[in-house]
Amino acid sequence: MNDLQKKSGWPLIAGTALFAAGIGFGVAKLVAPPQQPAEALPEQIERKPVPRKEAVALKIPAEYLKIAGIGVEQLQVGSVAAEILAPATVAAPPGSEAVIVARANGVLSRINKRLGDTVKAGETLATVESMQAASMVSDTRVAAARLDAARRAYERERSLFDQGVTPRQDMESAKAVLDVASAEASRANSVAHAARVTGDGQAIAVVSPIAGRITAQSTVLGGSVTTDVELFRVADTKNVQIEASVTAEDSRRVAPGDEASITTRSGTPLQARVHAVTPTVTGGARTATVVLLPQGDVEGLVVGEGVQARLHLKGGENNGFKVSEDAVQRIEGRDSLFVLEEDGFRIVPVLVGVRSNGVAQIISGVKGNERVATRNAFLLKAEMRKAAGDDE
């Protein structure tokens, strides 16, 4: 009986299961989302370019750039690894700076030039009344009188010798005295000329040996003057050199003739060339000195001011564009440059490669002929944020 009940129950259970499955399938079909088409193969996908967001224009007056010290430089082709960024100082090359002193002791009686004035070579800057000047003039006159007497004595002895009155020995003795007197007169005149004795013979003229501008002055009218006291310092502002400090390791990579660029405090770049590299390191920092000669106008350079030198070494691969790392700003999560245009700056997203020694490698995003903001470029970023806040 139990076996019969079990056998008769199976069809009922199977029918119930099929009915429930049918209901579930219908409900699932009604609520299921529409079937998606099969995914296309990669070669069948139509690749449409992603629309590029237009660059943001930032209008900045030229006066603001000068006041804020925002520098603008041209992008350069080159390898970042082949550059050295080094601190440097504007210096006066040999012969372009002169320390001026009086050539004799005395009292400063007149001052013709003051600090900052432009002077010519041979121009009198001051006058010093000096007893030594009078002594020099006296020596000159005494030597001239002795020379005249010796010359007359020699002429007389030569005439007597020609007449056969005196022996040759007397004529030769007179000639020796004449030579000594001539040498003494020449010495006295040279001393007076070197001391710059004035025409009246009472003073010494303080003269500039070079043309330039007076950069230092320590003179007081009526003050006592000695030959070891500096009165003026004159520098030729049209002739300067740049002295950059590099490590001993970097000095081995620099060679005369390498190209370089100088960035001044105003942000203006200036092309230069390596003139020489010192073979030793000096100072507490143990650095070598690289001497650079500017290739352009140096009117804006002041002797003693600090600048930044970028040495472009030979042998590097030109694998992109290079620019100061200060030029690269992070805007909306992307590295960008501020490119200068007629009416201001536009923001150009770029792909940055290597960053080294304060220089960034730009792989893509620019053509290479752009002029971009470098020094203090973060100020433009601040202005952009300020303008965006105003628009909101």
GUDREN-571745 format. One line per 2 residues: number of its first residue (from 0); their letters; for each residue x, y, z of N, C-alpha, C. Coordinates in pm, whole numbers, plus 50000, padded with zeros to 5 digits. Example, Ala and Ser with C-alpha at 12.3 -4.5 7.8 and 13.67 -1.06 7.14 Angstrom:
BEGIN
0	AS	51319,49431,50780,51230,49550,50780,51320,49670,50780  51285,49775,50708,51367,49894,50714,51290,50003,50787
// end
This chain:
BEGIN
0	MN	50085,49881,50000,50000,50000,50000,50088,50124,50000  50185,50118,50076,50278,50233,50079,50350,50250,49947
2	DL	50385,50141,49884,50453,50150,49753,50362,50207,49649  50233,50174,49655,50139,50227,49558,50119,50375,49576
4	QK	50108,50419,49701,50094,50564,49727,50215,50641,49682  50329,50583,49700,50451,50651,49655,50456,50664,49506
6	KS	50415,50556,49435,50417,50559,49289,50315,50656,49234  50200,50667,49294,50096,50758,49245,50127,50904,49279
8	GW	50213,50933,49375,50247,51073,49414,50349,51140,49324  50427,51067,49256,50533,51127,49171,50477,51209,49056
10	PL	50373,51163,48982,50321,51251,48875,50267,51382,48928  50203,51381,49046,50150,51506,49103,50261,51603,49136
12	IA	50368,51550,49196,50481,51638,49231,50548,51694,49107  50565,51613,49003,50630,51658,48880,50548,51764,48811
14	GT	50413,51746,48813,50328,51847,48749,50334,51979,48820  50334,51974,48954,50342,52098,49032,50473,52172,49005
16	AL	50583,52100,48994,50713,52162,48967,50717,52227,48830  50660,52160,48731,50659,52219,48596,50574,52344,48592
18	FA	50460,52343,48663,50372,52462,48666,50443,52582,48731  50514,52555,48841,50587,52665,48910,50700,52719,48823
20	AG	50767,52629,48754,50876,52674,48665,50824,52760,48553  50706,52721,48500,50650,52803,48391,50612,52941,48439
22	IG	50552,52950,48555,50515,53082,48610,50640,53167,48632  50744,53105,48690,50868,53180,48718,50932,53231,48591
24	FG	50931,53151,48486,50991,53194,48359,50916,53312,48300  50782,53306,48313,50704,53418,48258,50728,53546,48333
26	VA	50732,53535,48466,50758,53657,48545,50895,53713,48515  50993,53626,48505,51131,53673,48477,51138,53740,48343
28	KL	51064,53688,48247,51068,53749,48113,51006,53886,48113  50898,53903,48197,50833,54034,48203,50920,54139,48270
30	VA	50988,54104,48375,51066,54202,48451,51210,54214,48403  51260,54124,48322,51401,54130,48277,51423,54247,48184
32	PP	51543,54315,48191,51572,54426,48099,51588,54374,47958  51571,54464,47861,51585,54422,47721,51724,54369,47697
34	QQ	51736,54271,47614,51864,54204,47587,51957,54296,47511  52083,54306,47560,52182,54391,47496,52240,54320,47374
36	PA	52275,54400,47269,52335,54337,47151,52474,54287,47185  52520,54192,47110,52653,54134,47133,52760,54239,47118
38	EA	52862,54234,47203,52970,54333,47202,53049,54322,47072  53075,54438,47010,53144,54437,46882,53290,54405,46901
40	LP	53348,54348,46800,53491,54320,46803,53570,54450,46799  53693,54447,46848,53771,54572,46850,53781,54638,46714
42	EQ	53795,54557,46607,53810,54618,46475,53678,54675,46423  53567,54640,46488,53437,54690,46444,53396,54816,46519
44	IE	53470,54855,46625,53433,54971,46704,53472,55097,46630  53383,55192,46622,53411,55320,46559,53474,55412,46663
46	RK	53600,55442,46645,53674,55522,46743,53657,55670,46711  53578,55737,46789,53556,55880,46771,53647,55956,46865
48	PV	53710,56062,46817,53799,56140,46905,53722,56205,47018  53784,56203,47135,53722,56266,47251,53731,56417,47235
50	PR	53620,56486,47242,53627,56632,47225,53713,56695,47332  53809,56777,47288,53903,56841,47381,53841,56966,47439
52	KE	53852,56980,47568,53800,57099,47634,53882,57221,47595  53814,57326,47557,53883,57446,47513,53967,57504,47626
54	AV	54083,57554,47585,54174,57612,47683,54113,57737,47744  54141,57758,47868,54087,57873,47940,54174,57995,47913
56	AL	54113,58105,47875,54187,58228,47850,54199,58307,47979  54315,58363,48002,54341,58442,48123,54403,58573,48079
58	KI	54329,58679,48089,54376,58810,48045,54455,58876,48159  54582,58902,48131,54670,58963,48231,54737,59085,48168
60	PA	54725,59203,48227,54793,59322,48172,54945,59305,48177  55013,59363,48080,55159,59354,48075,55222,59420,48197
62	EY	55157,59525,48251,55212,59592,48367,55214,59499,48488  55112,59412,48498,55107,59318,48610,55222,59219,48604
64	LK	55258,59177,48481,55368,59083,48466,55498,59141,48520  55521,59269,48493,55644,59333,48539,55642,59350,48691
66	IA	55528,59395,48743,55520,59420,48886,55532,59290,48965  55465,59185,48917,55467,59057,48988,55592,58976,48961
68	GI	55673,59020,48866,55797,58948,48835,55772,58814,48767  55668,58807,48683,55637,58683,48611,55723,58677,48485
70	GV	55809,58577,48478,55898,58562,48364,55833,58482,48253  55871,58515,48131,55821,58446,48012,55940,58401,47930
72	EQ	55944,58272,47895,56056,58216,47820,56005,58133,47704  56092,58119,47604,56063,58035,47489,56093,57890,47521
74	LQ	56007,57799,47479,56035,57657,47494,56160,57621,47414  56239,57531,47467,56363,57490,47401,56363,57340,47378
76	VG	56427,57302,47269,56442,57161,47238,56568,57110,47305  56560,56995,47370,56678,56941,47433,56645,56836,47536
78	SV	56748,56777,47590,56734,56672,47689,56745,56731,47829  56652,56693,47915,56655,56742,48052,56778,56689,48125
80	AA	56818,56567,48091,56933,56507,48158,57063,56577,48123  57063,56657,48016,57184,56725,47972,57184,56871,48015
82	EI	57127,56902,48130,57124,57038,48180,57166,57041,48327  57228,57152,48364,57266,57174,48503,57214,57311,48543
84	LA	57138,57315,48650,57087,57441,48704,57174,57479,48823  57232,57599,48818,57329,57638,48920,57310,57784,48959
86	PA	57335,57817,49087,57334,57958,49128,57456,58029,49073  57441,58156,49042,57551,58230,48980,57548,58374,49029
88	TV	57658,58443,49002,57676,58582,49043,57732,58662,48926  57681,58783,48909,57735,58873,48807,57866,58933,48861
90	AA	57972,58920,48783,58104,58968,48826,58167,59052,48716  58263,59133,48757,58337,59215,48662,58458,59138,48612
92	PP	58476,59123,48482,58593,59052,48430,58719,59134,48451  58836,59072,48442,58962,59147,48459,58970,59264,48361
94	GS	59007,59379,48413,59021,59497,48330,58897,59581,48317  58784,59533,48373,58660,59610,48361,58621,59677,48492
96	EA	58705,59664,48595,58680,59732,48722,58812,59788,48774  58807,59908,48824,58930,59974,48869,58910,60034,49007
98	VI	59009,60013,49093,59017,60079,49223,59109,60199,49209  59060,60316,49241,59132,60440,49214,59179,60501,49345
100	VA	59307,60531,49351,59369,60593,49468,59448,60714,49421  59487,60797,49517,59574,60910,49487,59718,60861,49475
102	RA	59795,60921,49387,59934,60879,49366,60031,60948,49460  59978,61031,49551,60063,61100,49648,59978,61139,49768
104	NG	60042,61158,49882,59971,61198,50002,59934,61345,49993  59822,61379,50058,59781,61519,50056,59644,61539,50115
106	VL	59579,61648,50075,59446,61685,50123,59354,61697,50003  59236,61634,50014,59140,61638,49904,59083,61779,49891
108	SR	59113,61844,49782,59074,61984,49764,58956,62002,49670  58926,61900,49587,58815,61916,49492,58762,61777,49454
110	IN	58628,61767,49443,58562,61643,49401,58478,61675,49278  58511,61612,49167,58442,61641,49041,58328,61543,49011
112	KR	58335,61421,49063,58234,61320,49034,58183,61259,49164  58061,61207,49154,58000,61144,49269,57953,61003,49235
114	LG	57904,60933,49336,57862,60794,49322,57752,60781,49217  57771,60686,49123,57671,60661,49019,57696,60736,48890
116	DT	57787,60834,48890,57814,60911,48769,57888,60826,48665  57865,60860,48540,57936,60797,48429,58063,60875,48401
118	VK	58174,60805,48384,58302,60871,48362,58367,60813,48237  58461,60888,48182,58538,60846,48067,58679,60807,48110
120	AG	58745,60733,48027,58884,60697,48056,58971,60822,48051  59051,60845,48156,59136,60963,48164,59069,61085,48224
122	ET	58944,61073,48265,58872,61187,48323,58911,61205,48470  58927,61331,48512,58966,61363,48650,58845,61355,48742
124	LA	58857,61274,48846,58748,61256,48941,58762,61348,49062  58884,61379,49101,58910,61464,49217,59051,61519,49208
126	TV	59080,61617,49296,59212,61680,49301,59263,61679,49443  59392,61646,49460,59454,61637,49592,59572,61733,49597
128	ES	59564,61830,49690,59679,61918,49711,59787,61840,49786  59909,61848,49733,60014,61762,49789,60149,61831,49785
130	MQ	60221,61820,49898,60357,61870,49901,60449,61781,49818  60412,61655,49807,60491,61567,49724,60485,61608,49578
132	AA	60371,61665,49537,60360,61713,49399,60461,61824,49374  60472,61917,49470,60571,62025,49454,60712,61970,49450
134	SM	60738,61867,49532,60871,61806,49531,60900,61738,49397  60798,61675,49339,60816,61610,49208,60845,61713,49100
136	VS	60775,61826,49106,60799,61931,49007,60940,61987,49023  60982,62004,49150,61117,62053,49175,61222,61957,49121
138	DT	61203,61829,49145,61297,61729,49093,61303,61733,48940  61189,61755,48879,61185,61761,48732,61265,61881,48681
140	RV	61249,61995,48747,61319,62115,48702,61470,62103,48727  61508,62048,48840,61651,62029,48869,61713,61935,48767
142	AA	61642,61827,48737,61695,61731,48640,61705,61793,48502  61611,61877,48468,61617,61944,48337,61735,62040,48330
144	AR	61762,62112,48441,61875,62205,48442,62007,62130,48431  62022,62019,48502,62145,61940,48494,62163,61881,48354
146	LD	62054,61842,48294,62063,61788,48157,62110,61895,48060  62058,62017,48078,62100,62125,47989,62248,62157,48008
148	AA	62294,62161,48133,62436,62190,48159,62525,62079,48104  62483,61954,48122,62564,61843,48071,62568,61844,47919
150	RR	62462,61882,47856,62461,61887,47710,62555,61995,47658  62557,62112,47722,62648,62218,47678,62794,62178,47700
152	AY	62819,62112,47815,62957,62069,47842,63004,61966,47740  62921,61879,47703,62958,61778,47604,62984,61841,47468
154	ER	62899,61934,47430,62919,62000,47300,63051,62078,47297  63084,62138,47412,63211,62212,47417,63330,62116,47409
156	ER	63326,62007,47481,63436,61911,47477,63449,61847,47339  63339,61823,47275,63347,61764,47141,63407,61862,47042
158	SL	63374,61990,47058,63432,62091,46967,63583,62103,46988  63625,62102,47116,63768,62111,47144,63842,61986,47094
160	FD	63774,61870,47106,63838,61749,47057,63853,61752,46905  63753,61804,46838,63761,61813,46692,63873,61908,46649
162	QG	63903,62011,46733,64011,62105,46702,64147,62052,46743  64146,61938,46815,64272,61880,46861,64326,61945,46985
164	VT	64240,62016,47056,64286,62086,47176,64284,61993,47296  64176,61912,47311,64161,61822,47427,64165,61678,47380
166	PR	64205,61590,47470,64209,61449,47433,64067,61388,47425  64058,61272,47364,63930,61202,47351,63870,61166,47488
168	QD	63955,61141,47584,63909,61101,47717,63818,61206,47778  63851,61335,47759,63768,61442,47814,63630,61445,47747
170	ME	63629,61421,47615,63501,61422,47543,63414,61304,47588  63474,61188,47605,63397,61072,47647,63346,61087,47790
172	SA	63422,61151,47877,63376,61177,48014,63256,61270,48014  63260,61373,47929,63147,61466,47919,63022,61395,47864
174	KA	63044,61299,47772,62931,61223,47714,62866,61135,47822  62945,61077,47911,62890,60995,48018,62806,61078,48115
176	VL	62857,61199,48148,62780,61287,48235,62648,61326,48170  62650,61348,48040,62527,61382,47967,62427,61267,47971
178	DV	62474,61145,47957,62383,61030,47960,62317,61015,48097  62396,61036,48205,62339,61027,48339,62235,61135,48362
180	AS	62263,61255,48319,62168,61365,48336,62040,61341,48256  62057,61285,48137,61939,61253,48056,61851,61147,48124
182	AE	61914,61045,48181,61837,60940,48249,61766,60996,48373  61833,61083,48446,61772,61142,48565,61653,61229,48527
184	AS	61665,61306,48422,61554,61391,48377,61436,61306,48331  61464,61197,48263,61357,61108,48219,61284,61045,48338
186	RA	61361,61006,48441,61299,60948,48560,61209,61049,48630  61258,61171,48648,61179,61274,48717,61050,61305,48642
188	NS	61059,61311,48509,60939,61338,48430,60839,61223,48438  60889,61099,48440,60801,60982,48448,60728,60978,48582
190	VA	60800,61011,48690,60737,61011,48822,60627,61116,48829  60654,61234,48779,60553,61340,48781,60433,61305,48694
192	HA	60458,61241,48580,60349,61204,48490,60264,61092,48551  60331,60994,48612,60257,60884,48673,60173,60931,48791
194	AR	60222,61030,48863,60147,61083,48977,60036,61177,48936  60027,61209,48809,59924,61299,48757,59936,61438,48820
196	VT	60057,61491,48823,60078,61626,48878,60010,61727,48787  59936,61820,48847,59865,61921,48770,59962,62024,48711
198	GD	59909,62107,48623,59994,62203,48554,60059,62304,48645  59992,62341,48753,60050,62439,48844,60154,62378,48937
200	GQ	60164,62244,48935,60265,62178,49017,60235,62173,49165  60110,62194,49204,60076,62196,49347,59981,62084,49388
202	AI	59928,62012,49293,59826,61913,49326,59843,61787,49239  59769,61683,49280,59766,61555,49210,59624,61533,49160
204	AV	59610,61498,49033,59478,61468,48977,59447,61319,48995  59328,61291,49049,59281,61152,49064,59202,61119,48937
206	VS	59255,61029,48856,59204,61004,48721,59154,60860,48710  59043,60841,48637,58992,60706,48613,59063,60644,48493
208	PI	59118,60524,48506,59187,60462,48394,59094,60398,48293  58967,60377,48329,58872,60313,48238,58744,60393,48232
210	AG	58664,60364,48131,58531,60424,48121,58429,60335,48191  58331,60397,48254,58229,60320,48326,58150,60408,48419
212	RI	58106,60348,48527,58028,60421,48627,58092,60403,48763  58081,60505,48846,58137,60500,48982,58045,60414,49067
214	TA	58098,60304,49118,58020,60211,49200,58050,60223,49348  58158,60291,49384,58192,60311,49525,58270,60440,49538
216	QS	58249,60510,49648,58317,60637,49671,58335,60658,49821  58456,60694,49861,58484,60722,50002,58572,60847,50010
218	TV	58512,60959,49976,58586,61085,49973,58512,61190,50056  58590,61271,50127,58537,61384,50204,58622,61505,50172
220	LG	58559,61610,50129,58633,61730,50093,58712,61781,50213  58842,61803,50192,58929,61849,50299,58989,61737,50380
222	GS	58953,61612,50349,59006,61500,50424,59147,61465,50383  59217,61400,50474,59353,61358,50447,59352,61236,50356
224	VT	59444,61234,50259,59451,61127,50159,59590,61068,50160  59594,60934,50159,59721,60863,50145,59713,60771,50024
226	TD	59827,60722,49984,59833,60642,49861,59771,60504,49876  59743,60460,49997,59686,60327,50017,59537,60330,50048
228	VE	59473,60445,50034,59330,60459,50063,59252,60465,49932  59151,60378,49921,59066,60377,49802,58972,60496,49804
230	LF	58974,60574,49696,58888,60691,49684,58764,60662,49601  58783,60594,49489,58672,60562,49399,58688,60418,49349
232	RV	58577,60362,49305,58578,60235,49235,58489,60251,49111  58545,60222,48995,58474,60240,48868,58461,60104,48799
234	AD	58341,60075,48749,58315,59948,48681,58257,59975,48543  58301,59895,48447,58247,59903,48312,58121,59818,48308
236	TK	58005,59883,48308,57878,59811,48313,57844,59740,48183  57915,59769,48076,57889,59704,47948,57972,59578,47928
238	NV	58050,59544,48028,58138,59428,48016,58135,59351,48148  58056,59242,48153,58045,59162,48274,58060,59015,48238
240	QI	58077,58933,48339,58080,58789,48322,57998,58726,48433  57954,58603,48411,57872,58531,48508,57956,58417,48565
242	EA	57958,58408,48697,58034,58302,48764,57935,58209,48834  57920,58087,48780,57827,57988,48833,57902,57887,48918
244	SV	57837,57841,49025,57897,57743,49115,57834,57606,49090  57917,57507,49059,57870,57371,49035,57951,57274,49119
246	TA	57898,57155,49138,57970,57054,49214,58088,57001,49134  58177,56932,49203,58293,56876,49135,58252,56774,49030
248	ED	58148,56698,49059,58101,56598,48962,58045,56665,48838  57965,56771,48857,57908,56841,48742,58013,56916,48662
250	SR	58119,56960,48729,58223,57035,48657,58291,56950,48551  58292,56818,48570,58352,56730,48471,58266,56718,48346
252	RV	58139,56754,48357,58048,56744,48243,58041,56872,48162  58098,56980,48216,58093,57110,48150,58223,57133,48075
254	AP	58212,57190,47956,58330,57217,47874,58318,57355,47812  58429,57424,47788,58424,57554,47720,58353,57543,47586
256	GD	58269,57640,47559,58192,57639,47436,58050,57592,47453  58017,57530,47568,57879,57485,47591,57785,57605,47598
258	EA	57664,57584,47549,57563,57690,47555,57506,57699,47696  57457,57817,47730,57398,57840,47861,57296,57952,47850
260	SI	57214,57964,47951,57118,58074,47958,57115,58127,48101  57096,58257,48112,57094,58325,48240,56954,58380,48265
262	TT	56902,58357,48385,56773,58411,48425,56795,58513,48535  56759,58637,48509,56777,58745,48605,56659,58751,48700
264	RS	56666,58842,48795,56557,58858,48892,56427,58903,48824  56439,58973,48712,56320,59015,48640,56258,58903,48558
266	GT	56326,58788,48550,56275,58676,48473,56315,58677,48328  56389,58777,48284,56430,58787,48145,56546,58692,48117
268	PL	56532,58601,48018,56643,58509,47988,56749,58578,47902  56874,58537,47921,56986,58592,47846,57078,58477,47806
270	QA	57106,58469,47677,57192,58362,47628,57338,58388,47666  57411,58280,47691,57551,58291,47731,57627,58170,47678
272	RV	57758,58173,47696,57843,58063,47652,57950,58039,47758  57984,57912,47780,58085,57877,47879,58223,57919,47828
274	HA	58292,58001,47908,58426,58046,47872,58534,57957,47932  58517,57920,48058,58618,57838,48125,58557,57773,48247
276	VT	58623,57666,48294,58584,57595,48415,58708,57580,48502  58698,57622,48628,58813,57611,48716,58845,57464,48742
278	PT	58973,57427,48744,59010,57286,48763,59004,57240,48907  58977,57330,49001,58973,57294,49143,58844,57344,49204
280	VT	58810,57286,49321,58693,57331,49396,58741,57411,49516  58662,57514,49552,58701,57602,49662,58579,57630,49748
282	GG	58602,57695,49861,58495,57737,49950,58444,57626,50037  58358,57665,50131,58302,57567,50223,58212,57467,50154
284	AR	58146,57508,50044,58059,57415,49971,58137,57326,49876  58266,57349,49863,58352,57269,49774,58296,57265,49633
286	TA	58282,57381,49573,58227,57391,49439,58330,57448,49342  58312,57415,49216,58395,57470,49109,58321,57588,49046
288	TV	58396,57674,48982,58339,57794,48920,58340,57780,48769  58224,57805,48709,58209,57806,48564,58191,57951,48520
290	VL	58281,57998,48435,58277,58137,48388,58197,58142,48258  58091,58223,48259,58003,58237,48143,58014,58378,48087
292	LP	58014,58388,47954,58017,58517,47887,57881,58543,47823  57807,58646,47866,57677,58677,47805,57693,58711,47657
294	QG	57592,58671,47578,57596,58694,47434,57506,58809,47390  57431,58867,47480,57339,58974,47443,57364,59101,47523
296	DV	57260,59182,47533,57269,59309,47604,57276,59283,47754  57374,59342,47819,57395,59319,47962,57366,59444,48044
298	EG	57293,59538,47987,57265,59662,48059,57185,59636,48186  57102,59530,48186,57020,59503,48303,57091,59428,48414
300	LV	57216,59387,48390,57291,59311,48491,57372,59406,48578  57371,59381,48707,57445,59463,48802,57552,59376,48867
302	VG	57674,59425,48869,57784,59349,48928,57754,59321,49075  57762,59194,49113,57735,59153,49249,57599,59091,49271
304	EG	57505,59107,49178,57372,59050,49198,57371,58901,49167  57276,58832,49229,57263,58690,49208,57168,58659,49094
306	VQ	57204,58563,49011,57122,58519,48900,57119,58365,48900  57047,58309,48806,57039,58163,48792,57093,58125,48655
308	AR	57184,58029,48653,57246,57984,48529,57197,57844,48495  57163,57824,48368,57124,57692,48318,57223,57652,48210
310	LH	57302,57548,48239,57407,57503,48147,57352,57394,48058  57361,57415,47927,57314,57316,47830,57434,57235,47782
312	LK	57442,57112,47828,57558,57030,47797,57543,56965,47660  57655,56938,47597,57655,56874,47467,57639,56723,47485
314	GG	57589,56659,47378,57579,56514,47379,57446,56461,47428  57352,56545,47468,57222,56497,47513,57128,56476,47397
316	EN	57032,56383,47411,56935,56356,47307,56822,56458,47315  56781,56508,47199,56670,56602,47194,56539,56524,47190
318	NG	56495,56478,47306,56378,56392,47315,56256,56465,47366  56244,56590,47336,56128,56668,47377,56165,56813,47396
320	FK	56075,56884,47461,56099,57025,47491,56129,57037,47641  56202,57140,47674,56239,57159,47813,56203,57301,47856
322	VS	56166,57312,47982,56127,57440,48037,56151,57435,48186  56159,57553,48247,56177,57558,48391,56062,57487,48462
324	ED	56096,57412,48566,55995,57335,48638,55891,57427,48701  55927,57551,48726,55830,57646,48783,55716,57675,48687
326	AV	55739,57651,48556,55636,57679,48457,55522,57578,48461  55548,57457,48509,55447,57351,48510,55359,57368,48634
328	QR	55230,57391,48610,55135,57408,48719,55028,57300,48712  54985,57253,48829,54882,57149,48837,54746,57217,48836
330	IE	54669,57199,48726,54539,57262,48711,54436,57156,48676  54333,57144,48760,54226,57046,48743,54283,56905,48729
332	GR	54385,56876,48807,54442,56743,48808,54536,56712,48694  54573,56812,48614,54661,56788,48500,54775,56889,48501
334	DS	54892,56845,48455,55005,56936,48439,54977,57028,48321  54994,57157,48341,54959,57254,48238,55063,57365,48233
336	LF	55065,57434,48119,55150,57550,48098,55064,57671,48066  55109,57788,48106,55045,57913,48069,55116,57967,47945
338	VL	55052,57957,47830,55111,57998,47703,55071,58142,47674  55170,58226,47643,55145,58368,47620,55085,58391,47482
340	EE	54977,58471,47479,54916,58513,47354,54903,58665,47355  54842,58718,47252,54834,58864,47239,54752,58925,47352
342	DG	54641,58860,47388,54551,58919,47488,54567,58858,47626  54667,58774,47647,54687,58715,47778,54749,58576,47769
344	FR	54702,58488,47854,54755,58351,47859,54642,58252,47836  54675,58140,47773,54583,58028,47765,54646,57909,47834
346	IV	54564,57828,47896,54611,57713,47972,54617,57592,47880  54734,57533,47867,54753,57420,47777,54795,57298,47859
348	PV	54712,57193,47866,54754,57070,47935,54869,57003,47859  54967,56953,47930,55083,56890,47869,55115,56762,47942
350	LV	55196,56680,47876,55245,56557,47937,55391,56578,47974  55421,56567,48104,55555,56594,48156,55628,56461,48174
352	GV	55754,56459,48130,55837,56341,48146,55928,56353,48265  56056,56368,48238,56157,56374,48344,56161,56513,48405
354	RS	56180,56518,48536,56205,56644,48607,56341,56631,48675  56430,56724,48644,56565,56715,48700,56629,56852,48703
356	NG	56696,56882,48817,56772,57007,48830,56687,57130,48801  56559,57125,48841,56474,57241,48821,56422,57257,48680
358	VA	56439,57155,48595,56394,57160,48456,56297,57045,48432  56191,57072,48357,56091,56971,48326,56093,56940,48177
360	QI	56074,56813,48144,56068,56769,48006,55922,56762,47962  55888,56832,47854,55753,56834,47800,55750,56738,47681
362	IS	55675,56629,47695,55671,56527,47591,55568,56560,47483  55451,56608,47524,55346,56639,47426,55258,56750,47482
364	GV	55179,56806,47390,55087,56913,47428,55123,57048,47371  55249,57065,47326,55295,57191,47269,55370,57162,47140
366	KG	55384,57266,47058,55456,57253,46932,55604,57290,46944  55637,57372,47042,55776,57411,47062,55804,57556,47033
368	NE	55712,57625,46966,55732,57766,46936,55659,57858,47033  55605,57800,47140,55529,57879,47237,55622,57950,47335
370	RV	55573,58061,47385,55637,58131,47496,55549,58112,47619  55608,58062,47725,55529,58023,47841,55577,58098,47965
372	AT	55487,58110,48061,55521,58172,48189,55606,58074,48269  55716,58122,48325,55807,58036,48401,55816,58085,48545
374	RN	55891,58187,48568,55911,58237,48704,55782,58298,48756  55742,58256,48878,55620,58304,48944,55494,58269,48865
376	AF	55498,58158,48791,55378,58117,48716,55263,58082,48810  55293,58049,48933,55187,58015,49028,55095,58135,49054
378	LL	55145,58256,49031,55059,58374,49047,54948,58376,48943  54979,58327,48822,54874,58318,48720,54769,58215,48760
380	KA	54813,58107,48822,54720,58006,48869,54628,58065,48976  54684,58146,49063,54602,58211,49165,54501,58307,49103
382	EM	54543,58381,49001,54452,58473,48934,54340,58396,48864  54374,58281,48808,54272,58199,48740,54167,58151,48840
384	RK	54211,58106,48958,54117,58061,49059,54031,58176,49109  54093,58293,49121,54018,58410,49166,53909,58447,49065
386	AA	53947,58440,48935,53849,58471,48831,53737,58369,48828  53769,58241,48852,53666,58137,48854,53571,58159,48971
388	GD	53621,58204,49084,53536,58232,49198,53443,58349,49174  53490,58449,49099,53407,58564,49067,53294,58525,48974
390	DE	53323,58432,48881,53220,58392,48786,53107,58317,48855  53144,58241,48957,53043,58167,49029,52953,58260,49110
// end
